[in-house]
Amino acid sequence: MGRIIKEPICRERIRRISGGFGWVDHRLVRDGYVEERSHLALATYLFLVTVADADGVSYWGDRAVAERLNAGIVELRSARAELEAAGLIAYDKPVWQVLQLPRRRESRR
C-alpha cells in the first residue's frame, strides 16, 4: 500500500482561526473521551468550545443552549452532568467553563 499524502481538498477554504478562541484538544479522541460520552454531551462540549472565551468561559443559559442543540432542558442537564463527571467542564449557574483535559488517560486504542 502506498503512502498517503495529505493535501487539502479545497485550498480556497483552508480553516483559519480568527476572531475567536475555539479549538478542540486532540486528546479528546486519542485518550478515549469521545467514546465514553453520549452524542448530546459531545454536541454540548463542541458548542461550549465554540462559544467560550480564551479562558474557556461562557454565560449561555440552559434554554438557549438546549434550543441551539435541539434538545430538551432535562436532556441538556444530563449531558452537562456527564461532562462534569468526566472532568471536562465546570458549571456554576450561569457560568460554564471548558476545562483543560486531565494530564493523561489510558488510551483505549
C-alpha positions as CSV (number, residue, x, y, z in Angstrom):
1,M,0.0,0.0,0.0
2,G,1.4,3.4,-1.0
3,R,2.0,6.3,1.4
4,I,-1.0,8.6,1.8
5,I,-0.2,12.2,1.0
6,K,-2.3,14.6,3.0
7,E,-3.4,17.5,0.8
8,P,-6.3,19.9,1.3
9,I,-9.2,19.1,-1.0
10,C,-10.4,22.7,-1.1
11,R,-7.4,25.0,-0.8
12,E,-9.6,28.1,-1.0
13,R,-11.4,27.1,2.2
14,I,-8.4,26.1,4.4
15,R,-9.6,26.6,8.0
16,R,-8.1,29.6,9.9
17,I,-8.9,30.6,13.4
18,S,-9.7,34.3,13.5
19,G,-11.7,36.4,16.0
20,G,-12.3,33.5,18.4
21,F,-10.6,31.1,20.7
22,G,-12.4,27.8,19.8
23,W,-10.2,24.7,19.4
24,V,-10.6,21.1,20.4
25,D,-7.7,19.2,22.1
26,H,-6.9,16.1,20.0
27,R,-6.6,14.1,23.3
28,L,-10.4,14.2,23.4
29,V,-10.2,11.5,20.7
30,R,-6.8,9.9,21.4
31,D,-7.5,9.3,25.1
32,G,-10.9,7.9,24.6
33,Y,-13.1,10.7,25.9
34,V,-15.3,10.7,22.8
35,E,-16.1,7.0,23.0
36,E,-17.3,7.4,26.6
37,R,-19.7,10.3,26.0
38,S,-23.3,10.5,24.7
39,H,-24.0,12.3,21.4
40,L,-25.6,15.2,23.3
41,A,-22.7,15.5,25.7
42,L,-20.3,15.7,22.8
43,A,-22.5,18.3,21.0
44,T,-22.7,20.3,24.2
45,Y,-18.9,20.2,24.6
46,L,-18.4,21.3,20.9
47,F,-20.9,24.1,21.4
48,L,-19.1,25.3,24.6
49,V,-15.7,25.1,23.0
50,T,-17.0,27.2,20.1
51,V,-18.7,29.9,22.2
52,A,-16.2,30.1,25.1
53,D,-13.6,32.9,25.6
54,A,-9.9,32.4,25.9
55,D,-10.4,31.0,29.5
56,G,-13.0,28.5,28.3
57,V,-15.8,30.5,30.0
58,S,-19.2,31.3,28.6
59,Y,-22.5,32.5,30.0
60,W,-25.2,30.8,27.9
61,G,-28.4,29.9,29.6
62,D,-29.8,26.4,29.6
63,R,-32.8,27.3,27.4
64,A,-30.6,29.0,24.8
65,V,-28.1,26.1,24.7
66,A,-30.9,23.4,24.5
67,E,-32.6,25.3,21.7
68,R,-29.5,25.5,19.6
69,L,-28.7,21.8,20.2
70,N,-32.3,20.8,19.5
71,A,-32.6,19.2,23.0
72,G,-34.8,19.4,26.0
73,I,-33.7,21.1,29.3
74,V,-33.7,17.7,31.1
75,E,-31.5,16.1,28.4
76,L,-29.1,19.1,28.4
77,R,-28.8,18.9,32.2
78,S,-28.0,15.2,31.9
79,A,-25.4,16.0,29.2
80,R,-23.9,18.7,31.5
81,A,-23.7,16.3,34.4
82,E,-22.0,13.7,32.2
83,L,-19.4,16.3,31.1
84,E,-18.9,17.5,34.7
85,A,-18.4,13.9,36.0
86,A,-15.8,13.3,33.3
87,G,-13.9,16.5,34.4
88,L,-14.4,18.1,31.0
89,I,-16.4,21.2,32.2
90,A,-17.3,23.1,35.3
91,Y,-20.6,24.7,35.8
92,D,-21.8,27.3,38.3
93,K,-25.1,28.8,37.1
94,P,-24.9,30.7,34.8
95,V,-21.2,30.2,34.1
96,W,-19.9,27.3,32.0
97,Q,-16.2,26.6,31.8
98,V,-14.5,24.2,29.4
99,L,-11.6,22.7,31.5
100,Q,-8.1,21.7,30.5
101,L,-8.2,17.9,29.9
102,P,-6.7,15.9,32.7
103,R,-3.0,15.3,32.3
104,R,-3.1,11.7,31.0
105,R,-5.6,9.0,30.5
106,E,-5.1,5.4,29.4
107,S,-5.7,5.4,25.6
108,R,-8.4,3.0,24.5
109,R,-6.7,2.3,21.2
